[in-house]
Amino acid sequence: MDDVPLRLGRKGKPGKVLALWIQKIDFEKILGEAAISSFNPQYYQSHAQWRADLEQKEVRLQWDPDHDPYGNKLQRRAIQLG
């Protein structure tokens, strides 16, 4: 959540920010129920399999660039779930 102010600044002025603390096992369950937002042959054997996953699952997983609190790009990527 280090880059929350940076990200929120891009979309205007939100009224509230929600931060959640969950157990690792629950986070892993959410990840297991997520479909990756763009086709990746490391996870899917075909585009058809990926599209079927998108249709069946309600959670989306996307890898985004990560930034430090000052807006500098980091080498790591951040997971965005929606």
C-alpha positions as CSV (number, residue, x, y, z in Angstrom):
1,M,0.0,0.0,0.0
2,D,3.1,2.2,-0.2
3,D,1.9,3.6,-3.5
4,V,-1.7,4.3,-2.6
5,P,-1.3,8.1,-2.5
6,L,0.5,8.0,-5.9
7,R,-2.3,5.9,-7.4
8,L,-5.1,7.8,-5.9
9,G,-3.7,11.1,-7.1
10,R,-4.1,9.9,-10.7
11,K,-7.8,9.5,-10.4
12,G,-8.9,12.6,-8.6
13,K,-9.6,13.1,-5.0
14,P,-11.3,10.0,-3.4
15,G,-13.3,10.4,-0.3
16,K,-12.0,7.3,1.5
17,V,-9.3,4.6,1.3
18,L,-10.1,1.1,2.4
19,A,-7.2,-1.1,3.7
20,L,-7.8,-4.7,4.6
21,W,-5.8,-7.1,6.7
22,I,-6.5,-10.7,5.9
23,Q,-4.9,-14.0,6.7
24,K,-2.5,-15.5,4.2
25,I,-4.7,-18.5,3.7
26,D,-7.6,-16.3,2.7
27,F,-5.5,-14.3,0.4
28,E,-4.3,-17.5,-1.3
29,K,-7.9,-18.6,-1.7
30,I,-8.7,-15.3,-3.4
31,L,-5.7,-15.8,-5.7
32,G,-6.9,-19.3,-6.5
33,E,-10.3,-17.9,-7.5
34,A,-8.8,-15.2,-9.8
35,A,-8.5,-15.2,-13.6
36,I,-5.5,-13.4,-15.0
37,S,-6.6,-10.3,-16.9
38,S,-4.5,-10.9,-20.0
39,F,-3.5,-14.1,-21.7
40,N,-0.2,-15.7,-20.4
41,P,1.0,-19.0,-21.9
42,Q,2.7,-19.8,-18.6
43,Y,-0.7,-20.2,-17.0
44,Y,-3.0,-21.1,-19.9
45,Q,-2.5,-23.7,-22.6
46,S,-4.8,-21.8,-25.1
47,H,-6.7,-18.5,-25.5
48,A,-9.9,-20.5,-25.4
49,Q,-9.0,-21.9,-21.9
50,W,-8.1,-18.3,-20.7
51,R,-11.4,-16.9,-22.1
52,A,-13.4,-19.7,-20.4
53,D,-11.6,-18.8,-17.1
54,L,-12.5,-15.2,-17.5
55,E,-16.2,-16.1,-18.0
56,Q,-16.3,-18.5,-15.0
57,K,-14.4,-16.5,-12.4
58,E,-15.5,-13.3,-10.7
59,V,-12.0,-12.1,-9.5
60,R,-9.5,-10.6,-11.9
61,L,-5.7,-10.6,-11.3
62,Q,-3.4,-8.0,-13.0
63,W,0.3,-7.4,-12.5
64,D,1.1,-3.6,-12.3
65,P,4.4,-1.7,-12.1
66,D,5.1,-0.9,-8.4
67,H,6.4,2.5,-7.1
68,D,7.9,3.8,-3.9
69,P,6.2,6.5,-1.9
70,Y,8.0,9.2,-4.0
71,G,6.7,7.8,-7.3
72,N,10.0,6.1,-8.4
73,K,9.5,2.9,-10.3
74,L,10.6,-0.2,-8.5
75,Q,11.9,-3.4,-10.1
76,R,9.1,-5.5,-8.5
77,R,5.5,-5.8,-9.7
78,A,2.4,-5.4,-7.7
79,I,-0.7,-7.6,-7.8
80,Q,-4.0,-5.7,-8.4
81,L,-7.2,-7.7,-7.7
82,G,-10.6,-6.7,-8.7
